[in-house]
Amino acid sequence: MPFHRSYYAVLLLAPLVLVAFWPGYFAIPRQVVFGVHAHALTAILWLVLLATQMWAIRARRGHLHRTLGLALFVFVPLFVAGGALAIQAMMTKALAGHPFYARFGPGLAAADALATPCFLALVAYAVARRRDVHAHGGAMLATAVLVLPPALGRVLPAVLPTMPSLHPFVPAFYAAQIVAVVVALVAARADRRQAGPFLLVAANVTLQAAAFALLSPSPAAMRAFRAATATPAAVVALTAIAVAAAVLWWAWRAGGGVRRRSPAVAYS
């Protein structure tokens, strides 16, 4: 089977995330707003949950896998809410004149706004197709690929050659998107039974790159940012939680209730 011991690959994202977000998050926790904390914490918990579930399948501990699977009904709505709050925090920084976000805020906000629904769609698909071990495993593993662009986009500026006419973040952003698309396409080709979710990720990341390229600071973008940041954070979070919970509940019902047999090894 392809993707043997893929939980190791997910765990290897941990040092990448640590290095990528150390300067702007881990090194300055007291300077970070609540929304960013919520996004970071739920993202880390999701990767831990994902790796543990993969290990449980590899170890043939189906009961543990199913029990941990129920935790996604808590983690996923919180992750979606954290993502929405992080986008709102990014918009607030752009409006305040933060040099980086004032320049790249519109494109990055659009990219993140595309990534979060893609993540939710993948998890919902995995829940709805939980009786199909290949579709379920592919969708769950594909969520990890969405971590690559934001992480690599922060690491690559230190290693890529600088271009006088470009901000170092720009080539790093596109290089990170390309890496994520290639990884998704390679995974899709490795096992066509699990290809759909990875092709969705490849398409979504391509759209993110296009949004980043097309959207630039403008009066219209700033008006949209002001409208979005005028909404109380609690309302944003609760709305995101409600939407994510509703989608997951629909997916659970579509999947036909509780699985009675231990799943076969779809990935590990």
C-alpha positions, 0 to 999 in steps of 0.5 A: 500500500502507498503512504506506509508510515505516513504518520512519520511524514505528518510528525516531520511537519512539527519541526518545519512548523516550529522553524517557520513560525518561531520568529512571528509566533513562538518567540513572541507569544505575549505579542500575539492576539487571541485569534492567532493563538487559537489558530496555531493551537488548533492547527498543532492539535489537528496534526497531532490528532492526524498522526495519532489516528494514522498510527492507530490504523497502522497498529491495528487499533481500530477502537482507538482510531474510531474514538479519536475520530470523534474528537474531530467534531471538537477540533475541526470547528475550533480550527475553522474558527481559529482560521477565521479569527487569524484572517481577521487579525491579519486584516486588522494589522493591514488596516493599522499600517503593518508594513508586511500586511498592508502590502500582502494582506489582501492576497494572503487573506484570500489565500487563507479564506480559500484554504480553510473551506478546503480543509473543512471539505476534506474532513467532511469528505473523510467523515462521509466516506469513512466506510471507504478506507481509501477515500477516507485515508486519502482525505485525512492525509491530504489535509496535512498538505495544506500546512506546507504553503504557509510553513514553507513560505516563511522558511524559503526566504532565508534560502532562496536568492534575493531579487532586487525588484521583489520582496523576498516573500513573493518568490518564497510564497510561489515556491511553497505553493509549487511544492505543495501542488507537486506533493499533492499530485505525486500523492494522487498518482501514487494511488488513484483510489485516494487521488480525489482529495489530493487533486482537490488540494492541488486545485485549491493551492493553485487558486490560492496562488492566483488570488495572491497574484491578482489581489493587491492593496486597494481602496476596495480591499481596505473597505472590505477589511474594515467591514470584516474587522467591524464584526465582533470576534465572538460573532466570527468565531461562533459563526465559523463553529456553527458552520463547521459543526453543521457540515460535519453533522451532515457528513456524519449522517451521509456516511450512514451512522456508526461503523461497526467493524474495525477499518482496514489499513488505508494509510499508516 
